[in-house]
C-alpha cells in the first residue's frame, strides 16, 4: 500500500486499495461522501479494543446508509501537551491507515492537533471537527466509553449523548475491551512489548505484532563470520521490543518465511560501536537477496536475552541452537 502526502487542500490521489485520507470532514466532499458515520480516537496500534469500536461503527453506518469513517488526531495529543512523556507509536501513520481500511473504514480524517485546538471547549471541539462542513453530514458517531475530549478533557460520552439529541445524529458509546480483567489499551500493549511478552501483545492486538521496514546494508559479519546471513531491517513502523532473540515470520513479495531475529546492539562485536539497536533477521528456509526489500516481521515468541559471547565461534554455535529452536516452535505456532 503506497501513500502520498496530503496536499494543501487536504486531499490526495487514491487507488482502489487505499483509504481516503483528508485533514477535515469537508475534504470528503471531493470524494462524493455526503453522509458519514464516524469512529473517533487515536487508534494507535488499531488493537482489539479499536476493532470492537470499528465493528460497531460499521453496523451503525450500514443502518444509516452512511459511509464509515475514522477520525484521529496528529500529532498524538501528549506529544504536544506533554512531550517528555509522549508515548512511542505502535504503528506508523501509513500502517494505521492501512489497518483502518482493512477493518472497513472508507476514509480517515486526520485532524491537526494544535494548542489552539486543544484549548477548545467541548461544543467548539465538535463544531470544528465534526460539524465543519456544509456538504458532509454527520449521521452517526461511535467512541470508547472512556473517551474524553475538549479543553482539559471536559467533554465525555454524556456530553456527546446530549449533543446527539440536539443535533440529530446517532451516538453509541462502546464499552472497553478487556483481557483477563485488564482494559485493552495501547499503553498495556507497549508494556507487553517492552517486556518481551509477545503472546500477550499479540492477544491484545488481535493479530501478530509487526516490525516493518526496508532492508539496509549491515555490518557484513553474520554471513562471512557467523555462517548465518541476516537482513538488517531499518524499522519504519513498530516499537522495538525488549532486546533479545525472537522467532517469527518474515513477510515480503507476497510470501511468508520462517525466521529468527536478533534485536539489540550486537555486544559480541563492541568495536562496531552501534548507537541504535539493530533488527537483524535470518531466514530459516534459505538465503535470498533482500537488500532494498520491504519486510514485515511478525513476532511470535521471545527466545532468549541478547548476550555477549567470548568469540564469534561461540555466538555462531548459539545461533544454530536459536535457529533450531525457532524452527520447531514455528511449526507449532504458524
N, C-alpha and C positions, 0 to 999 in steps of 0.2 A: 504494500500500500504506500503510495507516494504522496507526500503533502507538499503543497506550495504555501508560502507565507501569505497572510491576509493582505489585501490591498488597502489603500487609504479609504475605500468605500466600505470595507468590512466584508467583502465577498471575494471569492476566488474561483477559478475554473475547476470543474469537477469531472470525475469519471464515474462510471456506473458502480465501481467498487469503493467509492469514497463517501464519507458522510459530509453533508453540507456544513460548512463552518463559517460562522459570522460573528461579529462583535456586538450585535444588538438585535433585538427582535425585529426591528424594522428592516434589517438586512434580509430577512426571509422572503420579503415581497418579491425580490429579484428572482427567487426560485419558485414563485407562484404558490406559496403557502399562505393561506388566509385564516385558517382555523387550526390552532395548535393546543396540545396539552403538554405541560412542562413538568419534568422532574428536576428539582434544584438541589445542588450540593457541590462539594469539592470533587468527589469521585476519584480521589487518589487511590490507585490500585484497582478500582472497579471490582471490589470484593463481593463476597456473598450477600452482605447486607445491602450493598448497592444494587445487586442483581434482583433482590426481592423488591426493592423500590422501583426499578425499571420495569419489572414484570407487571407490577400493579399499575404503573403508568400506561403501559401498552394496552391493558384491558380497559382502563378508563378511556383512553384515546379512541379505541375501537368503538366503544359505546357512544361516544360523542361525534363520531365521524370526523375526527381531528388527527393531525399528524403528531406522532410522539416525538418530543424534542427534549434534549437535556440542556440544562443551563448550569454553567460553572463560572468560576472567577479566577482571574490571573493578574498578578501573582497570587500565591496562597496568602490569605489574609495575615497569617502570622509572619510571613516573610516581610510584610510591610510594617505591621504594628509591633512585632516583637522579633526582629531579625536574628538576635542572638539565640533564640530558641525555635527558630523556624525548622520544621521537620524536613528531612530529605525525602524527595518524592519517590514513591514506589515504582512509578512508570513515567515515561516521557509524555508530553502532550500528544505526540503522534500516536503513541501506543494507547493512551487513554481514549482518543477519538476512535481508533480502530476497534477497541473493545466495546465502546458505546454503540457503534454501528452493528457489531456482531450481536449485541443484545437488543437490537430492534429500533434504535433511535434513528430517525430520518435526518436530524440536524443537531448541531451542537452550537449553542450560543456561549461564547466566552466573553464575559463582561470584564472590562478593565477595572481592577480593584485599586482605587486610589484613596488617599487620605480624605478627600472630599466625599467620595462615595461611602467610605467607612463611617463618616460623621452623619449620614442621612438618618432621619427618624424613620421608623418602620413604614409609615404611609408614603413618604418620599422615596424610600427604597423601592417599594412596589411600583410607584409611578415611573421611576427611572428604569427599572429592569424589566417589568412585566407589562406595563401599560404605556409604552413609549411610542407606539405605532398607531397610525390611523388606519392602516391597511391589514394588519395582522391581529387577530382577535384571540385572546386567551380564553379557552373553553374549559380547561381543567388544570389542576396543579397538584403534584404529589411531593411531599418532603418527608424526611425521617421525623419520628415523633419528638426527638430531642433537638431538632434543628432550630437555631436562633439566627436572627439577622437584624440589621439596623444598628444604630449607634449603641455601643455597649451591649449588644445582644439583647436589646429591649423588645424585639419582636419575637413571637413564638407561635405555636400552632393555634392557640386560642385567638390570637390576633388575626391569623390567616382565615380561620373559620368565620369570624365576623366579616372580614373583607370579602369572602366568597359570597355571603348573603347580600352584601351591599352592592357588589359589582357583578353578581350573577354569573359566577363560574363554579364548577365543581371542585371540591377540595377534599383530599384524603391525606391523613397523617398515618404513615406506615410504621408499625411497631418495629423496634430494633431487632435485628437478628442476633441470636445468642448461640454460643458454642460452649458446651459444658458449663453453663451458668455465666459465662463472660459475654459481654456485649461485643460483637464483632466490630472492629474499628481498624483504621489504618495504623493507629498507634500500636495496637496489640500485634498486628502483623509485622510491623517494623521491629518490635521487640523479639518476636519469634525468629526472624531472620538474623538479627544481631546475635542471638544465642545459638544459631545453627540448628534450630528446631524446624527443619524443613517440612516434615509431615504436618505439623501444626499450621505453619504458614500456608501450605497448600490447601489444607482443610478450610481455613478461614477465607482464603481467596475463592475457593470453589473451583480451582484449576491449579495447574502447576506453575510455580513461580519461575519467571524467566529473567535472564540477563541477556540483553540484546546489544549487538554491536558489530563492528567491522573488524576483520582480521588484519592485524598490522604485523610488521616485522618485529620479532622479539630479540632475545639475546643470542639465539642460534646455538644453544648448548644442549637443548633437550634431545635433538636428533643425533648430533655429532658426538656428544659425550655421554648421553644417558640412554641412547637407543630407543627413545620414545618421543618422536617428534610431536610438537604441540602447536596449536594455533593460539597466538596471543590476541585476545579479544579486547578491543578498545570499546568499553561499555558506554553506550549512549542512552540506555533505558534499563533501569533496575538499580536497587540499592545493594551494594556489595555486602554479602553476608559475613559472618564470623570467618576468620581466616582458617583455612584447612583444606582438606581434600573431599570432593563431592562426587557422587555418582549421578549421572543424568543423561539427558538425550540432547544431542546437537541437531538442530533443525536448520537445513539450508537447501536451496534448489528443489524445494518440494519433497525432500527426503528426510528421514529420521535415522540418526545413527547413535548407537550406544556409546557413551563417552565417560571419561573421568576427568575432573578438573582440579587443578591446584589454584587456590586463591590466597595471595599473600605476597611476601617480599623476597622469596627465594633465599632464605637465610644460609643455605649451603654455599651460596656464591656471594658473600658480602662485598666482594670487590666491585660488584656492579653498582652498588650504591643506589638502589631503587628508592625513589621518593614517593612513589604511589603504588598501591597494591596492584598486582597483575592477576589477570584471569587467564590461565593457560589450559587449553582444552586438548586432550589426547583422545582421538577416535579409537575405539576398540575393535572396529571392523575393517581396519586398513587405512593406510596413509592416502591423503588426497591433496590436490593443490587447492589451498584455501585462501591465499593472500587476496585481499580485496573483497572477499565474500562477506555478506551479512549473515550472521549466525544468531539464532535464538537458542540459548542453552537452558533447557528445563532442568531445574534442580529437583532431585528425588530423595537423596539421602546424604547425610554428613557421615564421612568415613573415619576421619581422624584429624587431630590438630596438625597444623603445619609445624615442622621441627627442623632444626639444623642437624645435618649429618656430618660425620668426620671427613668424608671424602665423597666424590661423585659416584664411586662404585657402590658404596653403601646406600646412597639415595636411589641409584638405579635398581638395586635389589628390592627396596621398599616400593618403588613404583610398580614393579612386576607383581608384588603382593597386592597393592591397591587395585591394579587393573583386573587381577583375577577375582578379587572380592567384589568389585563393581560389576563385573560380567555376571557373576552368579546372582547378585542382588537384583540387577536389572531384569533378569529372566523372570523373576517373581513379581516385579513392580510394573513393568512396562507392557 
